[in-house]
Amino acid sequence: MPPIRTTDRRVDDRQPRALDCQSAPHRDPSGAGGHTLTIVAVGAAIILFDLAIPARVGLTMEFSVGLMLILLAC
């Protein structure tokens, strides 16, 4: 495996961006809005149509969310 070069211009020229929670939704409004609309649509369908999610499916979804949170934290 070749050694990692720290003088690569693509890495050195980038400036770190400050985290700004106020402007985050304005940068990509489709991302936040899409997730929100999906949650609202699925929740409304469950309530309106009196749907029941099987326990195995619910546990699988919870496990997937937990795994994704762990992967995002790495």
C-alpha positions as CSV (number, residue, x, y, z in Angstrom):
1,M,0.0,0.0,0.0
2,P,1.5,3.4,-1.0
3,P,2.2,5.9,1.8
4,I,-0.4,8.7,2.2
5,R,0.9,12.0,1.0
6,T,-0.2,15.0,3.1
7,T,0.9,17.5,0.5
8,D,-1.9,16.6,-1.9
9,R,-3.4,19.9,-3.0
10,R,-6.9,18.5,-3.1
11,V,-6.8,18.0,0.6
12,D,-4.7,21.0,1.7
13,D,-6.7,23.6,-0.1
14,R,-10.0,22.8,1.4
15,Q,-11.1,25.1,4.2
16,P,-13.1,23.7,7.1
17,R,-16.7,24.9,7.2
18,A,-18.2,26.0,10.4
19,L,-21.2,24.0,11.5
20,D,-24.2,26.3,11.3
21,C,-27.5,24.7,12.3
22,Q,-29.5,27.8,11.3
23,S,-28.6,27.6,7.6
24,A,-28.3,23.9,7.3
25,P,-31.9,23.3,6.1
26,H,-31.5,26.1,3.5
27,R,-28.5,24.4,1.9
28,D,-30.4,21.3,0.8
29,P,-34.1,21.8,1.5
30,S,-35.0,18.7,-0.4
31,G,-33.2,16.4,2.0
32,A,-34.9,17.6,5.2
33,G,-38.3,18.0,3.5
34,G,-38.1,14.6,1.9
35,H,-37.5,12.8,5.1
36,T,-40.2,14.8,6.9
37,L,-42.8,14.1,4.2
38,T,-41.9,10.4,4.2
39,I,-42.4,10.1,8.0
40,V,-45.7,12.1,7.9
41,A,-47.0,10.0,4.9
42,V,-46.2,6.7,6.5
43,G,-47.5,7.8,9.9
44,A,-50.7,9.1,8.3
45,A,-51.2,5.8,6.3
46,I,-50.7,3.7,9.5
47,I,-53.3,5.8,11.4
48,L,-55.9,6.3,8.6
49,F,-55.8,2.7,7.3
50,D,-55.4,1.2,10.8
51,L,-52.3,-0.7,9.7
52,A,-50.2,-2.8,12.0
53,I,-46.5,-3.4,11.5
54,P,-45.5,-6.9,12.4
55,A,-43.1,-7.1,15.4
56,R,-40.3,-8.7,13.4
57,V,-40.5,-5.9,10.8
58,G,-40.5,-3.2,13.5
59,L,-37.5,-4.7,15.3
60,T,-35.7,-5.0,12.0
61,M,-36.3,-1.3,11.3
62,E,-35.2,-0.3,14.7
63,F,-32.0,-2.3,14.4
64,S,-31.3,-0.7,11.0
65,V,-31.7,2.8,12.5
66,G,-29.4,1.9,15.3
67,L,-26.8,0.4,13.0
68,M,-27.0,3.5,10.8
69,L,-26.4,5.8,13.8
70,I,-23.4,3.8,14.8
71,L,-22.0,4.0,11.2
72,L,-22.6,7.7,11.0
73,A,-20.8,8.3,14.3
74,C,-17.6,6.6,13.0
